[in-house]
Amino acid sequence: MTKRVMAGAVTTAVGVALMLGTLAAQAPQFKRTILQQKDLSAPGREAVMAAVEFPAGSETGRHTHPGEEISFVEAGPFVLEVDGQPAKTLQTGEPFFVPAGVIHNGHPEAGKTAKVVATYVIEKGKPVSTPAPAK
């Protein structure tokens, strides 16, 4: 391979890598807005209520919570994927529950948007969610 061909191949590879990085950076992100966060009468627990908006193509990614998630779909459809269970498509107004520490992911149906109102009953001082390892 000539130096010129090799330089062209390297330039192309770098360009493709940069393009893929740019596409990944532009992937739609869900938005969690904390509405309220209050201590509970249960020692060491707090409640966090959030409005979560999912643009088309976004997802939470596999994650867990340090407590229970008690939610409902404000605007669906919304797909809930809980490890060890088949994915479930929830419609507007449907509630769902995720136990503490259970790995799950959520997203709107392909090409659609969704909104969820979530209440987390979690260990005080812990983050609302923690990313889980990829499958």
N, CA, C and O of each residue as an XYZ file, in Angstrom:
540
protein
N       0.858     -1.177      0.000
C       0.000      0.000      0.000
C       0.899      1.232      0.000
O       1.852      1.305      0.775
N       0.605      2.185     -0.849
C       1.410      3.402     -0.917
C       1.086      4.301      0.261
O       0.041      4.172      0.900
N       2.011      5.220      0.533
C       1.793      6.163      1.630
C       0.541      6.989      1.396
O      -0.187      7.303      2.338
N       0.292      7.337      0.159
C      -0.870      8.157     -0.183
C      -2.174      7.393      0.087
O      -3.111      7.942      0.666
N      -2.226      6.119     -0.339
C      -3.418      5.291     -0.110
C      -3.612      5.059      1.385
O      -4.735      5.120      1.887
N      -2.508      4.791      2.100
C      -2.588      4.558      3.537
C      -3.076      5.823      4.249
O      -3.916      5.738      5.144
N      -2.566      6.977      3.866
C      -3.001      8.242      4.469
C      -4.491      8.467      4.214
O      -5.218      8.928      5.095
N      -4.937      8.138      3.004
C      -6.364      8.273      2.682
C      -7.218      7.346      3.519
O      -8.291      7.742      3.974
N      -6.766      6.118      3.733
C      -7.507      5.148      4.539
C      -7.589      5.607      5.991
O      -8.641      5.499      6.621
N      -6.478      6.120      6.522
C      -6.462      6.615      7.900
C      -7.402      7.811      8.030
O      -8.165      7.897      8.993
N      -7.354      8.723      7.077
C      -8.233      9.896      7.104
C      -9.699      9.475      7.064
O     -10.528     10.030      7.785
N     -10.015      8.500      6.223
C     -11.394      8.002      6.140
C     -11.811      7.369      7.459
O     -12.917      7.618      7.940
N     -10.943      6.555      8.050
C     -11.266      5.895      9.322
C     -11.504      6.921     10.426
O     -12.439      6.782     11.215
N     -10.666      7.941     10.482
C     -10.840      8.991     11.490
C     -12.154      9.739     11.243
O     -12.874     10.051     12.192
N     -12.468     10.024      9.987
C     -13.722     10.707      9.651
C     -14.938      9.902     10.060
O     -15.893     10.453     10.607
N     -14.913      8.595      9.798
C     -16.030      7.721     10.185
C     -16.166      7.692     11.706
O     -17.280      7.768     12.225
N     -15.049      7.583     12.429
C     -15.102      7.563     13.891
C     -15.691      8.861     14.434
O     -16.518      8.838     15.345
N     -15.267      9.990     13.874
C     -15.811     11.274     14.319
C     -17.299     11.391     14.014
O     -18.059     11.916     14.827
N     -17.719     10.905     12.848
C     -19.123     10.956     12.470
C     -19.955     10.096     13.423
O     -21.020     10.525     13.868
N     -19.484      8.897     13.739
C     -20.218      8.025     14.661
C     -20.297      8.647     16.043
O     -21.331      8.558     16.706
N     -19.227      9.270     16.481
C     -19.244      9.959     17.767
C     -20.240     11.094     17.780
O     -20.938     11.298     18.774
N     -20.315     11.834     16.691
C     -21.274     12.937     16.578
C     -22.703     12.408     16.591
O     -23.569     12.976     17.256
N     -22.956     11.323     15.861
C     -24.302     10.737     15.857
C     -24.696     10.266     17.241
O     -25.830     10.482     17.669
N     -23.771      9.621     17.952
C     -24.069      9.144     19.303
C     -24.360     10.324     20.223
O     -25.259     10.250     21.061
N     -23.608     11.412     20.075
C     -23.813     12.586     20.913
C     -25.160     13.242     20.622
O     -25.717     13.917     21.488
N     -25.686     13.053     19.420
C     -26.943     13.677     19.040
C     -28.157     12.792     19.315
O     -29.287     13.197     19.040
N     -27.943     11.594     19.851
C     -29.072     10.707     20.150
C     -30.003     11.423     21.123
O     -29.539     12.068     22.063
N     -31.307     11.316     20.907
C     -32.254     11.992     21.802
C     -32.101     11.490     23.236
O     -31.859     10.306     23.468
N     -32.241     12.384     24.169
C     -32.121     12.064     25.584
C     -33.456     12.291     26.278
O     -34.176     13.239     25.964
N     -33.784     11.409     27.229
C     -34.966     11.646     28.040
C     -34.630     12.731     29.055
O     -33.460     12.974     29.348
N     -35.667     13.387     29.594
C     -35.458     14.471     30.553
C     -36.284     14.202     31.804
O     -37.507     14.077     31.739
N     -35.599     14.113     32.948
C     -36.270     13.914     34.241
C     -36.232     15.236     34.995
O     -35.157     15.749     35.306
N     -37.422     15.793     35.292
C     -37.531     17.040     36.044
C     -38.092     16.727     37.424
O     -39.216     16.240     37.546
N     -37.311     17.008     38.458
C     -37.763     16.753     39.830
C     -38.850     17.768     40.190
O     -38.627     18.977     40.122
N     -40.023     17.267     40.571
C     -41.143     18.126     40.956
C     -41.124     18.415     42.446
O     -41.407     19.532     42.879
N     -40.784     17.384     43.232
C     -40.621     17.565     44.672
C     -39.785     16.429     45.239
O     -39.735     15.333     44.681
N     -39.125     16.716     46.368
C     -38.275     15.735     47.037
C     -38.434     15.995     48.525
O     -38.049     17.054     49.020
N     -39.007     15.018     49.244
C     -39.336     15.221     50.657
C     -38.945     14.002     51.491
O     -39.002     12.863     51.028
N     -38.546     14.275     52.734
C     -38.293     13.197     53.684
C     -39.613     12.520     54.029
O     -40.666     13.157     54.056
N     -39.538     11.213     54.293
C     -40.718     10.450     54.692
C     -40.660     10.130     56.183
O     -39.618     10.293     56.818
N     -41.771      9.677     56.735
C     -41.776      9.291     58.145
C     -41.017      7.983     58.365
O     -40.615      7.687     59.490
N     -40.817      7.201     57.307
C     -40.008      5.980     57.407
C     -38.545      6.414     57.522
O     -38.044      7.113     56.642
N     -37.857      6.013     58.585
C     -36.474      6.454     58.784
C     -35.577      6.118     57.588
O     -35.601      5.006     57.061
N     -34.784      7.116     57.178
C     -33.819      6.912     56.105
C     -34.398      6.872     54.708
O     -33.693      6.513     53.765
N     -35.668      7.232     54.543
C     -36.317      7.200     53.230
C     -36.788      8.591     52.836
O     -37.126      9.423     53.677
N     -36.799      8.815     51.516
C     -37.351     10.046     50.966
C     -38.158      9.708     49.726
O     -37.951      8.672     49.094
N     -39.078     10.596     49.389
C     -39.871     10.451     48.172
C     -39.399     11.503     47.181
O     -39.198     12.667     47.527
N     -39.229     11.064     45.947
C     -38.854     11.972     44.872
C     -39.900     11.813     43.774
O     -40.090     10.717     43.246
N     -40.576     12.904     43.432
C     -41.559     12.880     42.349
C     -40.966     13.615     41.158
O     -40.412     14.705     41.294
N     -41.093     12.994     39.976
C     -40.488     13.577     38.782
C     -41.407     13.449     37.576
O     -42.176     12.495     37.458
N     -41.312     14.425     36.687
C     -41.948     14.365     35.369
C     -40.842     13.942     34.405
O     -39.767     14.540     34.382
N     -41.114     12.908     33.613
C     -40.091     12.388     32.708
C     -40.626     12.468     31.278
O     -41.685     11.924     30.966
N     -39.876     13.154     30.420
C     -40.255     13.322     29.018
C     -39.325     12.493     28.136
O     -38.104     12.526     28.293
N     -39.924     11.751     27.208
C     -39.175     10.892     26.302
C     -39.417     11.319     24.856
O     -40.476     11.024     24.301
N     -38.454     12.009     24.234
C     -38.600     12.280     22.806
C     -38.472     10.982     22.013
O     -37.948      9.990     22.520
N     -38.941     10.991     20.795
C     -38.814      9.815     19.929
C     -37.349      9.398     19.858
O     -36.464     10.234     19.674
N     -37.103      8.105     20.004
C     -35.755      7.572     19.907
C     -34.965      7.593     21.199
O     -33.824      7.132     21.221
N     -35.531      8.113     22.273
C     -34.812      8.160     23.548
C     -35.139      6.943     24.398
O     -36.107      6.230     24.133
N     -34.331      6.713     25.413
C     -34.589      5.660     26.387
C     -33.814      5.974     27.653
O     -32.870      6.763     27.640
N     -34.227      5.343     28.752
C     -33.522      5.568     30.012
C     -32.198      4.831     30.035
O     -31.263      5.260     30.712
N     -32.103      3.741     29.313
C     -30.954      2.851     29.455
C     -31.195      1.953     30.666
O     -31.955      2.305     31.568
N     -30.552      0.807     30.678
C     -30.723     -0.130     31.799
C     -30.209      0.526     33.084
O     -29.090      1.036     33.135
N     -31.061      0.500     34.125
C     -30.703      1.142     35.383
C     -31.482      0.526     36.538
O     -32.379     -0.292     36.334
N     -31.123      0.937     37.763
C     -31.837      0.526     38.969
C     -32.119      1.764     39.816
O     -31.597      2.848     39.557
N     -32.959      1.573     40.838
C     -33.238      2.618     41.817
C     -32.973      2.054     43.212
O     -33.169      0.859     43.434
N     -32.532      2.891     44.158
C     -32.289      2.425     45.522
C     -33.578      2.418     46.352
O     -33.568      2.770     47.532
N     -34.657      2.024     45.735
C     -35.982      1.972     46.347
C     -37.000      1.702     45.255
O     -36.642      1.416     44.112
N     -38.258      1.795     45.614
C     -39.325      1.473     44.675
C     -39.646      2.640     43.746
O     -39.534      3.807     44.119
N     -40.048      2.289     42.523
C     -40.564      3.274     41.566
C     -42.055      3.004     41.400
O     -42.466      1.888     41.084
N     -42.856      4.045     41.618
C     -44.307      3.963     41.471
C     -44.678      5.035     40.455
O     -44.573      6.228     40.744
N     -45.109      4.621     39.272
C     -45.270      5.571     38.173
C     -46.561      5.361     37.409
O     -47.242      4.349     37.573
N     -46.888      6.339     36.568
C     -47.965      6.158     35.603
C     -47.601      6.882     34.317
O     -46.834      7.844     34.315
N     -48.170      6.395     33.232
C     -47.897      6.947     31.911
C     -48.839      8.130     31.695
O     -50.053      7.956     31.586
N     -48.276      9.313     31.637
C     -49.075     10.519     31.403
C     -49.462     10.629     29.926
O     -50.566     11.060     29.595
N     -48.543     10.234     29.046
C     -48.802     10.238     27.603
C     -48.020      9.075     27.004
O     -46.791      9.036     27.060
N     -48.749      8.145     26.438
C     -48.108      6.938     25.905
C     -48.309      6.835     24.418
O     -48.796      7.751     23.755
N     -47.915      5.689     23.923
C     -47.504      4.473     24.614
C     -46.063      4.542     25.117
O     -45.230      5.274     24.582
N     -45.796      3.751     26.167
C     -44.491      3.683     26.817
C     -44.138      2.215     26.991
O     -44.956      1.422     27.456
N     -42.919      1.859     26.618
C     -42.477      0.469     26.703
C     -41.583      0.318     27.931
O     -40.580      1.016     28.074
N     -41.968     -0.611     28.817
C     -41.202     -0.909     30.024
C     -40.558     -2.281     29.856
O     -41.246     -3.278     29.634
N     -39.244     -2.319     29.963
C     -38.490     -3.563     29.850
C     -37.857     -3.864     31.203
O     -36.945     -3.159     31.637
N     -38.338     -4.907     31.867
C     -37.826     -5.323     33.167
C     -37.077     -6.630     32.962
O     -37.603     -7.560     32.351
N     -35.846     -6.704     33.473
C     -35.056     -7.925     33.305
C     -35.836     -9.146     33.781
O     -36.450     -9.135     34.848
N     -35.799    -10.195     32.968
C     -36.458    -11.444     33.309
C     -37.933    -11.489     32.956
O     -38.595    -12.496     33.208
N     -38.467    -10.411     32.373
C     -39.879    -10.354     31.994
C     -39.989     -9.888     30.548
O     -39.100     -9.198     30.050
N     -41.082    -10.263     29.866
C     -41.266     -9.720     28.509
C     -41.541     -8.221     28.582
O     -42.127     -7.739     29.551
N     -41.118     -7.487     27.553
C     -41.391     -6.043     27.491
C     -42.900     -5.822     27.533
O     -43.669     -6.611     26.984
N     -43.307     -4.751     28.184
C     -44.733     -4.437     28.318
C     -44.979     -3.036     27.780
O     -44.313     -2.083     28.186
N     -45.942     -2.911     26.863
C     -46.315     -1.597     26.333
C     -47.492     -1.074     27.138
O     -48.553     -1.695     27.197
N     -47.281      0.079     27.757
C     -48.296      0.709     28.602
C     -48.892      1.901     27.864
O     -48.188      2.622     27.156
N     -50.171      2.096     28.035
C     -50.892      3.183     27.374
C     -51.098      4.346     28.346
O     -50.872      4.199     29.548
N     -51.521      5.486     27.834
C     -51.801      6.664     28.648
C     -52.712      6.289     29.813
O     -53.739      5.637     29.626
N     -52.324      6.707     31.012
C     -53.113      6.464     32.216
C     -52.775      5.177     32.947
O     -53.237      4.982     34.071
N     -51.991      4.299     32.355
C     -51.663      3.031     33.018
C     -50.521      3.215     34.017
O     -49.532      3.886     33.723
N     -50.669      2.604     35.215
C     -49.607      2.670     36.214
C     -48.623      1.505     36.047
O     -48.922      0.503     35.398
N     -47.443      1.668     36.655
C     -46.522      0.541     36.753
C     -45.685      0.690     38.010
O     -45.585      1.773     38.586
N     -45.085     -0.419     38.425
C     -44.309     -0.495     39.661
C     -43.020     -1.251     39.363
O     -43.042     -2.298     38.715
N     -41.908     -0.719     39.834
C     -40.622     -1.407     39.690
C     -40.033     -1.546     41.095
O     -39.786     -0.540     41.760
N     -39.802     -2.791     41.556
C     -39.216     -2.988     42.887
C     -37.790     -2.451     42.988
O     -37.106     -2.281     41.979
N     -37.364     -2.194     44.188
C     -36.013     -1.700     44.457
C     -34.963     -2.639     43.871
O     -35.065     -3.860     43.987
N     -33.951     -2.044     43.238
C     -32.817     -2.808     42.754
C     -33.036     -3.608     41.487
O     -32.103     -4.256     41.012
N     -34.240     -3.589     40.917
C     -34.544     -4.361     39.714
C     -34.080     -3.594     38.473
O     -34.409     -2.421     38.302
N     -33.320     -4.262     37.617
C     -32.821     -3.623     36.402
C     -33.958     -3.480     35.394
O     -34.696     -4.429     35.128
N     -34.083     -2.275     34.839
C     -35.137     -2.017     33.853
C     -34.714     -0.896     32.909
O     -33.724     -0.201     33.139
N     -35.495     -0.740     31.838
C     -35.289      0.286     30.823
C     -36.671      0.751     30.374
O     -37.626     -0.024     30.406
N     -36.781      1.996     29.961
C     -38.052      2.497     29.468
C     -37.850      3.404     28.276
O     -36.853      4.120     28.183
N     -38.815      3.366     27.355
C     -38.736      4.204     26.154
C     -40.099      4.262     25.473
O     -40.943      3.395     25.697
N     -40.316      5.287     24.639
C     -41.565      5.327     23.866
C     -41.504      4.304     22.738
O     -40.429      3.810     22.398
N     -42.659      3.990     22.162
C     -42.665      3.139     20.973
C     -41.897      3.849     19.862
O     -41.781      5.075     19.861
N     -41.375      3.070     18.920
C     -40.566      3.611     17.826
C     -41.295      4.759     17.130
O     -42.455      4.628     16.741
N     -40.598      5.881     16.979
C     -41.134      7.037     16.266
C     -42.123      7.878     17.054
O     -42.652      8.855     16.526
N     -42.385      7.519     18.313
C     -43.358      8.253     19.124
C     -42.680      8.892     20.327
O     -41.507      8.633     20.596
N     -43.416      9.723     21.046
C     -42.942     10.334     22.283
C     -43.761      9.783     23.443
O     -44.807      9.170     23.234
N     -43.283     10.002     24.667
C     -44.026      9.557     25.846
C     -43.684     10.470     27.019
O     -42.649     11.137     27.032
N     -44.588     10.480     28.008
C     -44.362     11.193     29.269
C     -44.780     10.280     30.409
O     -45.791      9.583     30.328
N     -43.983     10.295     31.474
C     -44.254      9.478     32.653
C     -44.155     10.370     33.880
O     -43.289     11.242     33.942
N     -45.035     10.162     34.860
C     -44.903     10.797     36.164
C     -44.453      9.685     37.109
O     -45.153      8.690     37.303
N     -43.267      9.877     37.691
C     -42.658      8.840     38.523
C     -42.487      9.320     39.954
O     -42.120     10.470     40.199
N     -42.758      8.424     40.894
C     -42.456      8.672     42.299
C     -41.516      7.574     42.757
O     -41.800      6.386     42.605
N     -40.406      7.984     43.313
C     -39.404      7.044     43.808
C     -39.382      7.131     45.326
O     -39.259      8.224     45.880
N     -39.499      6.005     46.001
C     -39.367      5.933     47.451
C     -38.004      5.289     47.679
O     -37.851      4.071     47.593
N     -37.015      6.138     47.971
C     -35.628      5.674     47.937
C     -34.891      5.942     49.252
O     -35.362      6.675     50.122
N     -33.724      5.322     49.357
C     -32.849      5.582     50.489
C     -32.379      7.036     50.414
O     -31.897      7.492     49.377
N     -32.526      7.748     51.520
C     -32.160      9.164     51.573
C     -30.678      9.339     51.250
O     -29.819      8.608     51.744
N     -30.406     10.345     50.396
C     -29.032     10.660     50.064
C     -28.449      9.855     48.915
O     -27.331     10.132     48.480
N     -29.177      8.867     48.414
C     -28.683      8.081     47.276
C     -29.192      8.708     45.981
O     -30.210      9.399     45.990
N     -28.494      8.473     44.863
C     -28.992      8.997     43.585
C     -30.298      8.301     43.203
O     -30.525      7.146     43.565
N     -31.140      9.005     42.478
C     -32.427      8.444     42.072
C     -32.233      7.173     41.225
O     -33.001      6.219     41.347
N     -31.217      7.172     40.383
C     -30.978      5.981     39.559
C     -29.484      5.748     39.375
O     -28.672      6.668     39.477
N     -29.149      4.491     39.101
C     -27.774      4.094     38.854
C     -27.750      3.244     37.606
O     -28.530      2.297     37.502
N     -26.874      3.547     36.643
C     -26.791      2.727     35.434
C     -26.453      1.275     35.767
O     -25.694      0.994     36.695
N     -27.031      0.366     34.996
C     -26.759     -1.064     35.153
C     -25.863     -1.524     34.011
O     -25.839     -0.907     32.946
N     -25.130     -2.604     34.234
C     -24.266     -3.109     33.143
C     -25.090     -3.518     31.930
O     -26.241     -3.937     32.056
N     -24.484     -3.391     30.758
C     -25.143     -3.834     29.517
C     -25.309     -5.350     29.557
O     -24.536     -6.055     30.205
N     -26.315     -5.831     28.862
C     -26.560     -7.267     28.807
C     -25.482     -7.958     28.036
O     -25.519     -9.179     27.882
